[in-house]
Amino acid sequence: MTSKSVATALTLYRARTLTLEQAATVGGCSAAELEESARAFAPAPGAAPADD
């Protein structure tokens, strides 16, 4: 499981393109690991989106 594959899997999961299980397969990890990663990368409550 690489950070790039997990990031791609999280993006597809959050876009509702894939289910959690499908995204985990793409990311090369278990659904539980992907779910844990999703929580780690989630924005903090009340955090404003970055201005790009």
GIJO-V256826 format. One record per pair of residues at least 12 apart in sequence whose ideal C-beta (glycine too) atoms are under 8 Angstrom apart, sorted by the first residue. I is the first residue (numbers start at 1). J is the second residue. Records with the same first field share a line. If there is no record, write none. Layout:
BEGIN
I: J ; J
END
This chain:
BEGIN
1: 27 ; 28 ; 29 ; 33
2: 28
5: 26 ; 27 ; 28
6: 27 ; 29 ; 34 ; 37
7: 41
8: 26 ; 27
9: 23 ; 24 ; 26 ; 27 ; 29 ; 34
10: 23 ; 27 ; 34 ; 37 ; 38 ; 41
12: 26
13: 34 ; 38
14: 38
20: 34 ; 35
END
